[in-house]
């Protein structure tokens, strides 16, 4: 592993849709569809930044998966 890269990468509570897709295995389209369809709610599974960007709450995503599997 690139030491310089590992020194800069830290766990994050909120991540971009593109990074959430890599982490979760869902496509970016699937994530955006869950938001558009209201399956994921703003303030719960995702939040918007002051400039309008969408950030996925990884902890809420894990709860969502566990609830669905429950």
mmCIF file of the N, C-alpha and C atoms, coordinates in Angstrom:
data_MODEL
# 
_entry.id   MODEL 
# 
loop_
_atom_site.group_PDB 
_atom_site.id 
_atom_site.type_symbol 
_atom_site.label_atom_id 
_atom_site.label_alt_id 
_atom_site.label_comp_id 
_atom_site.label_asym_id 
_atom_site.label_entity_id 
_atom_site.label_seq_id 
_atom_site.pdbx_PDB_ins_code 
_atom_site.Cartn_x 
_atom_site.Cartn_y 
_atom_site.Cartn_z 
_atom_site.occupancy 
_atom_site.B_iso_or_equiv 
_atom_site.pdbx_formal_charge 
_atom_site.auth_seq_id 
_atom_site.auth_comp_id 
_atom_site.auth_asym_id 
_atom_site.auth_atom_id 
_atom_site.pdbx_PDB_model_num 
ATOM 1   N N  . UNK A 1 1  ? 0.845   -1.183 0.000   1.00 0.00 ? 1  UNK A N  1 
ATOM 2   C CA . UNK A 1 1  ? 0.000   0.000  0.000   1.00 0.00 ? 1  UNK A CA 1 
ATOM 3   C C  . UNK A 1 1  ? 0.883   1.236  0.000   1.00 0.00 ? 1  UNK A C  1 
ATOM 4   N N  . UNK A 1 2  ? 0.450   2.244  -0.728  1.00 0.00 ? 2  UNK A N  1 
ATOM 5   C CA . UNK A 1 2  ? 1.169   3.514  -0.784  1.00 0.00 ? 2  UNK A CA 1 
ATOM 6   C C  . UNK A 1 2  ? 1.101   4.184  0.585   1.00 0.00 ? 2  UNK A C  1 
ATOM 7   N N  . UNK A 1 3  ? 2.231   4.329  1.243   1.00 0.00 ? 3  UNK A N  1 
ATOM 8   C CA . UNK A 1 3  ? 2.272   4.904  2.588   1.00 0.00 ? 3  UNK A CA 1 
ATOM 9   C C  . UNK A 1 3  ? 1.709   6.319  2.602   1.00 0.00 ? 3  UNK A C  1 
ATOM 10  N N  . UNK A 1 4  ? 2.040   7.106  1.612   1.00 0.00 ? 4  UNK A N  1 
ATOM 11  C CA . UNK A 1 4  ? 1.542   8.480  1.574   1.00 0.00 ? 4  UNK A CA 1 
ATOM 12  C C  . UNK A 1 4  ? 0.022   8.507  1.489   1.00 0.00 ? 4  UNK A C  1 
ATOM 13  N N  . UNK A 1 5  ? -0.549  7.630  0.694   1.00 0.00 ? 5  UNK A N  1 
ATOM 14  C CA . UNK A 1 5  ? -2.003  7.570  0.568   1.00 0.00 ? 5  UNK A CA 1 
ATOM 15  C C  . UNK A 1 5  ? -2.636  7.127  1.873   1.00 0.00 ? 5  UNK A C  1 
ATOM 16  N N  . UNK A 1 6  ? -2.093  6.096  2.507   1.00 0.00 ? 6  UNK A N  1 
ATOM 17  C CA . UNK A 1 6  ? -2.685  5.597  3.744   1.00 0.00 ? 6  UNK A CA 1 
ATOM 18  C C  . UNK A 1 6  ? -2.603  6.619  4.868   1.00 0.00 ? 6  UNK A C  1 
ATOM 19  N N  . UNK A 1 7  ? -1.649  7.502  4.806   1.00 0.00 ? 7  UNK A N  1 
ATOM 20  C CA . UNK A 1 7  ? -1.537  8.547  5.824   1.00 0.00 ? 7  UNK A CA 1 
ATOM 21  C C  . UNK A 1 7  ? -2.609  9.613  5.654   1.00 0.00 ? 7  UNK A C  1 
ATOM 22  N N  . UNK A 1 8  ? -3.187  9.707  4.463   1.00 0.00 ? 8  UNK A N  1 
ATOM 23  C CA . UNK A 1 8  ? -4.180  10.740 4.188   1.00 0.00 ? 8  UNK A CA 1 
ATOM 24  C C  . UNK A 1 8  ? -5.609  10.223 4.217   1.00 0.00 ? 8  UNK A C  1 
ATOM 25  N N  . UNK A 1 9  ? -5.808  8.935  4.231   1.00 0.00 ? 9  UNK A N  1 
ATOM 26  C CA . UNK A 1 9  ? -7.149  8.365  4.183   1.00 0.00 ? 9  UNK A CA 1 
ATOM 27  C C  . UNK A 1 9  ? -7.612  8.044  5.597   1.00 0.00 ? 9  UNK A C  1 
ATOM 28  N N  . UNK A 1 10 ? -8.747  8.619  5.971   1.00 0.00 ? 10 UNK A N  1 
ATOM 29  C CA . UNK A 1 10 ? -9.318  8.375  7.293   1.00 0.00 ? 10 UNK A CA 1 
ATOM 30  C C  . UNK A 1 10 ? -10.800 8.049  7.131   1.00 0.00 ? 10 UNK A C  1 
ATOM 31  N N  . UNK A 1 11 ? -11.371 7.274  8.056   1.00 0.00 ? 11 UNK A N  1 
ATOM 32  C CA . UNK A 1 11 ? -12.800 6.979  7.971   1.00 0.00 ? 11 UNK A CA 1 
ATOM 33  C C  . UNK A 1 11 ? -13.617 8.269  8.059   1.00 0.00 ? 11 UNK A C  1 
ATOM 34  N N  . UNK A 1 12 ? -14.707 8.302  7.337   1.00 0.00 ? 12 UNK A N  1 
ATOM 35  C CA . UNK A 1 12 ? -15.571 9.481  7.346   1.00 0.00 ? 12 UNK A CA 1 
ATOM 36  C C  . UNK A 1 12 ? -17.010 9.062  7.602   1.00 0.00 ? 12 UNK A C  1 
ATOM 37  N N  . UNK A 1 13 ? -17.716 9.878  8.330   1.00 0.00 ? 13 UNK A N  1 
ATOM 38  C CA . UNK A 1 13 ? -19.129 9.629  8.618   1.00 0.00 ? 13 UNK A CA 1 
ATOM 39  C C  . UNK A 1 13 ? -19.965 9.848  7.356   1.00 0.00 ? 13 UNK A C  1 
ATOM 40  N N  . UNK A 1 14 ? -19.670 10.902 6.611   1.00 0.00 ? 14 UNK A N  1 
ATOM 41  C CA . UNK A 1 14 ? -20.384 11.232 5.381   1.00 0.00 ? 14 UNK A CA 1 
ATOM 42  C C  . UNK A 1 14 ? -19.428 11.140 4.200   1.00 0.00 ? 14 UNK A C  1 
ATOM 43  N N  . UNK A 1 15 ? -19.912 10.550 3.103   1.00 0.00 ? 15 UNK A N  1 
ATOM 44  C CA . UNK A 1 15 ? -19.093 10.435 1.897   1.00 0.00 ? 15 UNK A CA 1 
ATOM 45  C C  . UNK A 1 15 ? -19.925 10.821 0.677   1.00 0.00 ? 15 UNK A C  1 
ATOM 46  N N  . UNK A 1 16 ? -19.241 11.157 -0.392  1.00 0.00 ? 16 UNK A N  1 
ATOM 47  C CA . UNK A 1 16 ? -19.920 11.494 -1.638  1.00 0.00 ? 16 UNK A CA 1 
ATOM 48  C C  . UNK A 1 16 ? -20.652 10.271 -2.183  1.00 0.00 ? 16 UNK A C  1 
ATOM 49  N N  . UNK A 1 17 ? -21.568 10.515 -3.100  1.00 0.00 ? 17 UNK A N  1 
ATOM 50  C CA . UNK A 1 17 ? -22.307 9.416  -3.722  1.00 0.00 ? 17 UNK A CA 1 
ATOM 51  C C  . UNK A 1 17 ? -21.339 8.470  -4.433  1.00 0.00 ? 17 UNK A C  1 
ATOM 52  N N  . UNK A 1 18 ? -20.347 9.018  -5.122  1.00 0.00 ? 18 UNK A N  1 
ATOM 53  C CA . UNK A 1 18 ? -19.411 8.154  -5.852  1.00 0.00 ? 18 UNK A CA 1 
ATOM 54  C C  . UNK A 1 18 ? -18.608 7.270  -4.909  1.00 0.00 ? 18 UNK A C  1 
ATOM 55  N N  . UNK A 1 19 ? -18.162 7.798  -3.780  1.00 0.00 ? 19 UNK A N  1 
ATOM 56  C CA . UNK A 1 19 ? -17.419 6.974  -2.828  1.00 0.00 ? 19 UNK A CA 1 
ATOM 57  C C  . UNK A 1 19 ? -18.351 5.986  -2.130  1.00 0.00 ? 19 UNK A C  1 
ATOM 58  N N  . UNK A 1 20 ? -19.570 6.401  -1.835  1.00 0.00 ? 20 UNK A N  1 
ATOM 59  C CA . UNK A 1 20 ? -20.544 5.490  -1.227  1.00 0.00 ? 20 UNK A CA 1 
ATOM 60  C C  . UNK A 1 20 ? -20.806 4.304  -2.148  1.00 0.00 ? 20 UNK A C  1 
ATOM 61  N N  . UNK A 1 21 ? -20.820 4.545  -3.444  1.00 0.00 ? 21 UNK A N  1 
ATOM 62  C CA . UNK A 1 21 ? -21.022 3.456  -4.400  1.00 0.00 ? 21 UNK A CA 1 
ATOM 63  C C  . UNK A 1 21 ? -19.884 2.446  -4.312  1.00 0.00 ? 21 UNK A C  1 
ATOM 64  N N  . UNK A 1 22 ? -18.669 2.923  -4.206  1.00 0.00 ? 22 UNK A N  1 
ATOM 65  C CA . UNK A 1 22 ? -17.509 2.033  -4.087  1.00 0.00 ? 22 UNK A CA 1 
ATOM 66  C C  . UNK A 1 22 ? -17.583 1.246  -2.782  1.00 0.00 ? 22 UNK A C  1 
ATOM 67  N N  . UNK A 1 23 ? -17.914 1.918  -1.699  1.00 0.00 ? 23 UNK A N  1 
ATOM 68  C CA . UNK A 1 23 ? -17.927 1.287  -0.377  1.00 0.00 ? 23 UNK A CA 1 
ATOM 69  C C  . UNK A 1 23 ? -19.057 0.279  -0.238  1.00 0.00 ? 23 UNK A C  1 
ATOM 70  N N  . UNK A 1 24 ? -20.256 0.631  -0.728  1.00 0.00 ? 24 UNK A N  1 
ATOM 71  C CA . UNK A 1 24 ? -21.440 -0.213 -0.513  1.00 0.00 ? 24 UNK A CA 1 
ATOM 72  C C  . UNK A 1 24 ? -21.656 -1.269 -1.586  1.00 0.00 ? 24 UNK A C  1 
ATOM 73  N N  . UNK A 1 25 ? -21.108 -1.048 -2.769  1.00 0.00 ? 25 UNK A N  1 
ATOM 74  C CA . UNK A 1 25 ? -21.362 -1.961 -3.877  1.00 0.00 ? 25 UNK A CA 1 
ATOM 75  C C  . UNK A 1 25 ? -22.607 -1.595 -4.670  1.00 0.00 ? 25 UNK A C  1 
ATOM 76  N N  . UNK A 1 26 ? -23.355 -0.599 -4.209  1.00 0.00 ? 26 UNK A N  1 
ATOM 77  C CA . UNK A 1 26 ? -24.499 -0.098 -4.972  1.00 0.00 ? 26 UNK A CA 1 
ATOM 78  C C  . UNK A 1 26 ? -23.976 0.827  -6.064  1.00 0.00 ? 26 UNK A C  1 
ATOM 79  N N  . UNK A 1 27 ? -24.677 0.908  -7.162  1.00 0.00 ? 27 UNK A N  1 
ATOM 80  C CA . UNK A 1 27 ? -24.260 1.854  -8.196  1.00 0.00 ? 27 UNK A CA 1 
ATOM 81  C C  . UNK A 1 27 ? -24.653 3.271  -7.783  1.00 0.00 ? 27 UNK A C  1 
ATOM 82  N N  . UNK A 1 28 ? -24.001 4.249  -8.392  1.00 0.00 ? 28 UNK A N  1 
ATOM 83  C CA . UNK A 1 28 ? -24.375 5.634  -8.114  1.00 0.00 ? 28 UNK A CA 1 
ATOM 84  C C  . UNK A 1 28 ? -25.834 5.858  -8.483  1.00 0.00 ? 28 UNK A C  1 
ATOM 85  N N  . UNK A 1 29 ? -26.258 5.255  -9.586  1.00 0.00 ? 29 UNK A N  1 
ATOM 86  C CA . UNK A 1 29 ? -27.650 5.393  -10.030 1.00 0.00 ? 29 UNK A CA 1 
ATOM 87  C C  . UNK A 1 29 ? -28.607 4.817  -8.992  1.00 0.00 ? 29 UNK A C  1 
ATOM 88  N N  . UNK A 1 30 ? -28.275 3.669  -8.424  1.00 0.00 ? 30 UNK A N  1 
ATOM 89  C CA . UNK A 1 30 ? -29.131 3.046  -7.407  1.00 0.00 ? 30 UNK A CA 1 
ATOM 90  C C  . UNK A 1 30 ? -29.228 3.928  -6.165  1.00 0.00 ? 30 UNK A C  1 
ATOM 91  N N  . UNK A 1 31 ? -28.126 4.523  -5.774  1.00 0.00 ? 31 UNK A N  1 
ATOM 92  C CA . UNK A 1 31 ? -28.130 5.419  -4.610  1.00 0.00 ? 31 UNK A CA 1 
ATOM 93  C C  . UNK A 1 31 ? -29.010 6.629  -4.894  1.00 0.00 ? 31 UNK A C  1 
ATOM 94  N N  . UNK A 1 32 ? -28.824 7.233  -6.059  1.00 0.00 ? 32 UNK A N  1 
ATOM 95  C CA . UNK A 1 32 ? -29.629 8.408  -6.407  1.00 0.00 ? 32 UNK A CA 1 
ATOM 96  C C  . UNK A 1 32 ? -31.110 8.047  -6.541  1.00 0.00 ? 32 UNK A C  1 
ATOM 97  N N  . UNK A 1 33 ? -31.406 6.876  -7.031  1.00 0.00 ? 33 UNK A N  1 
ATOM 98  C CA . UNK A 1 33 ? -32.795 6.425  -7.157  1.00 0.00 ? 33 UNK A CA 1 
ATOM 99  C C  . UNK A 1 33 ? -33.428 6.255  -5.781  1.00 0.00 ? 33 UNK A C  1 
ATOM 100 N N  . UNK A 1 34 ? -32.694 5.714  -4.819  1.00 0.00 ? 34 UNK A N  1 
ATOM 101 C CA . UNK A 1 34 ? -33.225 5.573  -3.454  1.00 0.00 ? 34 UNK A CA 1 
ATOM 102 C C  . UNK A 1 34 ? -33.561 6.941  -2.863  1.00 0.00 ? 34 UNK A C  1 
ATOM 103 N N  . UNK A 1 35 ? -32.751 7.933  -3.180  1.00 0.00 ? 35 UNK A N  1 
ATOM 104 C CA . UNK A 1 35 ? -33.009 9.295  -2.713  1.00 0.00 ? 35 UNK A CA 1 
ATOM 105 C C  . UNK A 1 35 ? -34.238 9.863  -3.427  1.00 0.00 ? 35 UNK A C  1 
ATOM 106 N N  . UNK A 1 36 ? -34.276 9.743  -4.758  1.00 0.00 ? 36 UNK A N  1 
ATOM 107 C CA . UNK A 1 36 ? -35.392 10.275 -5.547  1.00 0.00 ? 36 UNK A CA 1 
ATOM 108 C C  . UNK A 1 36 ? -36.715 9.624  -5.176  1.00 0.00 ? 36 UNK A C  1 
ATOM 109 N N  . UNK A 1 37 ? -36.698 8.320  -4.914  1.00 0.00 ? 37 UNK A N  1 
ATOM 110 C CA . UNK A 1 37 ? -37.924 7.580  -4.589  1.00 0.00 ? 37 UNK A CA 1 
ATOM 111 C C  . UNK A 1 37 ? -38.350 7.739  -3.133  1.00 0.00 ? 37 UNK A C  1 
ATOM 112 N N  . UNK A 1 38 ? -37.525 8.411  -2.338  1.00 0.00 ? 38 UNK A N  1 
ATOM 113 C CA . UNK A 1 38 ? -37.865 8.632  -0.938  1.00 0.00 ? 38 UNK A CA 1 
ATOM 114 C C  . UNK A 1 38 ? -37.566 7.454  -0.024  1.00 0.00 ? 38 UNK A C  1 
ATOM 115 N N  . UNK A 1 39 ? -36.862 6.444  -0.544  1.00 0.00 ? 39 UNK A N  1 
ATOM 116 C CA . UNK A 1 39 ? -36.482 5.303  0.300   1.00 0.00 ? 39 UNK A CA 1 
ATOM 117 C C  . UNK A 1 39 ? -35.408 5.717  1.305   1.00 0.00 ? 39 UNK A C  1 
ATOM 118 N N  . UNK A 1 40 ? -34.575 6.655  0.901   1.00 0.00 ? 40 UNK A N  1 
ATOM 119 C CA . UNK A 1 40 ? -33.598 7.261  1.801   1.00 0.00 ? 40 UNK A CA 1 
ATOM 120 C C  . UNK A 1 40 ? -34.027 8.698  2.018   1.00 0.00 ? 40 UNK A C  1 
ATOM 121 N N  . UNK A 1 41 ? -34.073 9.109  3.272   1.00 0.00 ? 41 UNK A N  1 
ATOM 122 C CA . UNK A 1 41 ? -34.562 10.451 3.596   1.00 0.00 ? 41 UNK A CA 1 
ATOM 123 C C  . UNK A 1 41 ? -33.424 11.400 3.945   1.00 0.00 ? 41 UNK A C  1 
ATOM 124 N N  . UNK A 1 42 ? -33.618 12.641 3.501   1.00 0.00 ? 42 UNK A N  1 
ATOM 125 C CA . UNK A 1 42 ? -32.642 13.685 3.825   1.00 0.00 ? 42 UNK A CA 1 
ATOM 126 C C  . UNK A 1 42 ? -32.633 13.898 5.330   1.00 0.00 ? 42 UNK A C  1 
ATOM 127 N N  . UNK A 1 43 ? -31.451 13.967 5.899   1.00 0.00 ? 43 UNK A N  1 
ATOM 128 C CA . UNK A 1 43 ? -31.306 14.106 7.341   1.00 0.00 ? 43 UNK A CA 1 
ATOM 129 C C  . UNK A 1 43 ? -31.196 12.770 8.046   1.00 0.00 ? 43 UNK A C  1 
ATOM 130 N N  . UNK A 1 44 ? -31.484 11.696 7.326   1.00 0.00 ? 44 UNK A N  1 
ATOM 131 C CA . UNK A 1 44 ? -31.355 10.367 7.920   1.00 0.00 ? 44 UNK A CA 1 
ATOM 132 C C  . UNK A 1 44 ? -30.274 9.580  7.174   1.00 0.00 ? 44 UNK A C  1 
ATOM 133 N N  . UNK A 1 45 ? -30.533 9.155  5.941   1.00 0.00 ? 45 UNK A N  1 
ATOM 134 C CA . UNK A 1 45 ? -29.521 8.406  5.180   1.00 0.00 ? 45 UNK A CA 1 
ATOM 135 C C  . UNK A 1 45 ? -28.566 9.306  4.398   1.00 0.00 ? 45 UNK A C  1 
ATOM 136 N N  . UNK A 1 46 ? -28.973 10.542 4.161   1.00 0.00 ? 46 UNK A N  1 
ATOM 137 C CA . UNK A 1 46 ? -28.083 11.462 3.439   1.00 0.00 ? 46 UNK A CA 1 
ATOM 138 C C  . UNK A 1 46 ? -28.341 12.893 3.884   1.00 0.00 ? 46 UNK A C  1 
ATOM 139 N N  . UNK A 1 47 ? -27.385 13.742 3.561   1.00 0.00 ? 47 UNK A N  1 
ATOM 140 C CA . UNK A 1 47 ? -27.501 15.179 3.845   1.00 0.00 ? 47 UNK A CA 1 
ATOM 141 C C  . UNK A 1 47 ? -26.975 15.946 2.644   1.00 0.00 ? 47 UNK A C  1 
ATOM 142 N N  . UNK A 1 48 ? -27.378 17.191 2.579   1.00 0.00 ? 48 UNK A N  1 
ATOM 143 C CA . UNK A 1 48 ? -26.867 18.082 1.534   1.00 0.00 ? 48 UNK A CA 1 
ATOM 144 C C  . UNK A 1 48 ? -25.890 19.070 2.164   1.00 0.00 ? 48 UNK A C  1 
ATOM 145 N N  . UNK A 1 49 ? -24.808 19.304 1.457   1.00 0.00 ? 49 UNK A N  1 
ATOM 146 C CA . UNK A 1 49 ? -23.830 20.295 1.911   1.00 0.00 ? 49 UNK A CA 1 
ATOM 147 C C  . UNK A 1 49 ? -24.375 21.689 1.596   1.00 0.00 ? 49 UNK A C  1 
ATOM 148 N N  . UNK A 1 50 ? -23.770 22.722 2.153   1.00 0.00 ? 50 UNK A N  1 
ATOM 149 C CA . UNK A 1 50 ? -24.241 24.089 1.881   1.00 0.00 ? 50 UNK A CA 1 
ATOM 150 C C  . UNK A 1 50 ? -24.283 24.439 0.389   1.00 0.00 ? 50 UNK A C  1 
ATOM 151 N N  . UNK A 1 51 ? -23.425 23.793 -0.412  1.00 0.00 ? 51 UNK A N  1 
ATOM 152 C CA . UNK A 1 51 ? -23.432 24.080 -1.850  1.00 0.00 ? 51 UNK A CA 1 
ATOM 153 C C  . UNK A 1 51 ? -24.315 23.115 -2.637  1.00 0.00 ? 51 UNK A C  1 
ATOM 154 N N  . UNK A 1 52 ? -25.091 22.266 -1.934  1.00 0.00 ? 52 UNK A N  1 
ATOM 155 C CA . UNK A 1 52 ? -26.050 21.385 -2.600  1.00 0.00 ? 52 UNK A CA 1 
ATOM 156 C C  . UNK A 1 52 ? -25.562 19.979 -2.890  1.00 0.00 ? 52 UNK A C  1 
ATOM 157 N N  . UNK A 1 53 ? -24.311 19.677 -2.577  1.00 0.00 ? 53 UNK A N  1 
ATOM 158 C CA . UNK A 1 53 ? -23.802 18.326 -2.801  1.00 0.00 ? 53 UNK A CA 1 
ATOM 159 C C  . UNK A 1 53 ? -24.489 17.317 -1.895  1.00 0.00 ? 53 UNK A C  1 
ATOM 160 N N  . UNK A 1 54 ? -24.581 16.089 -2.366  1.00 0.00 ? 54 UNK A N  1 
ATOM 161 C CA . UNK A 1 54 ? -25.222 15.025 -1.591  1.00 0.00 ? 54 UNK A CA 1 
ATOM 162 C C  . UNK A 1 54 ? -24.142 14.174 -0.937  1.00 0.00 ? 54 UNK A C  1 
ATOM 163 N N  . UNK A 1 55 ? -24.291 13.953 0.370   1.00 0.00 ? 55 UNK A N  1 
ATOM 164 C CA . UNK A 1 55 ? -23.352 13.135 1.127   1.00 0.00 ? 55 UNK A CA 1 
ATOM 165 C C  . UNK A 1 55 ? -24.111 12.039 1.849   1.00 0.00 ? 55 UNK A C  1 
ATOM 166 N N  . UNK A 1 56 ? -23.655 10.807 1.685   1.00 0.00 ? 56 UNK A N  1 
ATOM 167 C CA . UNK A 1 56 ? -24.300 9.639  2.267   1.00 0.00 ? 56 UNK A CA 1 
ATOM 168 C C  . UNK A 1 56 ? -23.753 9.404  3.670   1.00 0.00 ? 56 UNK A C  1 
ATOM 169 N N  . UNK A 1 57 ? -24.659 9.151  4.596   1.00 0.00 ? 57 UNK A N  1 
ATOM 170 C CA . UNK A 1 57 ? -24.308 8.841  5.982   1.00 0.00 ? 57 UNK A CA 1 
ATOM 171 C C  . UNK A 1 57 ? -24.058 7.334  6.060   1.00 0.00 ? 57 UNK A C  1 
ATOM 172 N N  . UNK A 1 58 ? -22.812 6.939  6.185   1.00 0.00 ? 58 UNK A N  1 
ATOM 173 C CA . UNK A 1 58 ? -22.482 5.510  6.166   1.00 0.00 ? 58 UNK A CA 1 
ATOM 174 C C  . UNK A 1 58 ? -23.046 4.760  7.368   1.00 0.00 ? 58 UNK A C  1 
ATOM 175 N N  . UNK A 1 59 ? -23.133 5.410  8.505   1.00 0.00 ? 59 UNK A N  1 
ATOM 176 C CA . UNK A 1 59 ? -23.715 4.747  9.684   1.00 0.00 ? 59 UNK A CA 1 
ATOM 177 C C  . UNK A 1 59 ? -25.198 4.483  9.455   1.00 0.00 ? 59 UNK A C  1 
ATOM 178 N N  . UNK A 1 60 ? -25.891 5.453  8.878   1.00 0.00 ? 60 UNK A N  1 
ATOM 179 C CA . UNK A 1 60 ? -27.319 5.271  8.586   1.00 0.00 ? 60 UNK A CA 1 
ATOM 180 C C  . UNK A 1 60 ? -27.513 4.211  7.509   1.00 0.00 ? 60 UNK A C  1 
ATOM 181 N N  . UNK A 1 61 ? -26.601 4.146  6.545   1.00 0.00 ? 61 UNK A N  1 
ATOM 182 C CA . UNK A 1 61 ? -26.675 3.105  5.517   1.00 0.00 ? 61 UNK A CA 1 
ATOM 183 C C  . UNK A 1 61 ? -26.588 1.723  6.165   1.00 0.00 ? 61 UNK A C  1 
ATOM 184 N N  . UNK A 1 62 ? -25.658 1.552  7.094   1.00 0.00 ? 62 UNK A N  1 
ATOM 185 C CA . UNK A 1 62 ? -25.516 0.265  7.779   1.00 0.00 ? 62 UNK A CA 1 
ATOM 186 C C  . UNK A 1 62 ? -26.790 -0.088 8.542   1.00 0.00 ? 62 UNK A C  1 
ATOM 187 N N  . UNK A 1 63 ? -27.393 0.876  9.210   1.00 0.00 ? 63 UNK A N  1 
ATOM 188 C CA . UNK A 1 63 ? -28.654 0.635  9.921   1.00 0.00 ? 63 UNK A CA 1 
ATOM 189 C C  . UNK A 1 63 ? -29.755 0.247  8.946   1.00 0.00 ? 63 UNK A C  1 
ATOM 190 N N  . UNK A 1 64 ? -29.791 0.913  7.793   1.00 0.00 ? 64 UNK A N  1 
ATOM 191 C CA . UNK A 1 64 ? -30.787 0.621  6.765   1.00 0.00 ? 64 UNK A CA 1 
ATOM 192 C C  . UNK A 1 64 ? -30.653 -0.830 6.289   1.00 0.00 ? 64 UNK A C  1 
ATOM 193 N N  . UNK A 1 65 ? -29.427 -1.265 6.051   1.00 0.00 ? 65 UNK A N  1 
ATOM 194 C CA . UNK A 1 65 ? -29.189 -2.646 5.615   1.00 0.00 ? 65 UNK A CA 1 
ATOM 195 C C  . UNK A 1 65 ? -29.612 -3.626 6.701   1.00 0.00 ? 65 UNK A C  1 
ATOM 196 N N  . UNK A 1 66 ? -29.234 -3.355 7.940   1.00 0.00 ? 66 UNK A N  1 
ATOM 197 C CA . UNK A 1 66 ? -29.580 -4.254 9.047   1.00 0.00 ? 66 UNK A CA 1 
ATOM 198 C C  . UNK A 1 66 ? -31.088 -4.319 9.257   1.00 0.00 ? 66 UNK A C  1 
ATOM 199 N N  . UNK A 1 67 ? -31.765 -3.209 9.085   1.00 0.00 ? 67 UNK A N  1 
ATOM 200 C CA . UNK A 1 67 ? -33.219 -3.168 9.225   1.00 0.00 ? 67 UNK A CA 1 
ATOM 201 C C  . UNK A 1 67 ? -33.877 -4.008 8.128   1.00 0.00 ? 67 UNK A C  1 
ATOM 202 N N  . UNK A 1 68 ? -33.382 -3.889 6.915   1.00 0.00 ? 68 UNK A N  1 
ATOM 203 C CA . UNK A 1 68 ? -33.944 -4.631 5.791   1.00 0.00 ? 68 UNK A CA 1 
ATOM 204 C C  . UNK A 1 68 ? -33.717 -6.131 5.961   1.00 0.00 ? 68 UNK A C  1 
ATOM 205 N N  . UNK A 1 69 ? -32.589 -6.495 6.550   1.00 0.00 ? 69 UNK A N  1 
ATOM 206 C CA . UNK A 1 69 ? -32.260 -7.911 6.736   1.00 0.00 ? 69 UNK A CA 1 
ATOM 207 C C  . UNK A 1 69 ? -32.963 -8.497 7.948   1.00 0.00 ? 69 UNK A C  1 
ATOM 208 N N  . UNK A 1 70 ? -33.405 -7.609 8.862   1.00 0.00 ? 70 UNK A N  1 
ATOM 209 C CA . UNK A 1 70 ? -33.953 -7.977 10.149  1.00 0.00 ? 70 UNK A CA 1 
ATOM 210 C C  . UNK A 1 70 ? -35.084 -8.901 10.115  1.00 0.00 ? 70 UNK A C  1 
# 
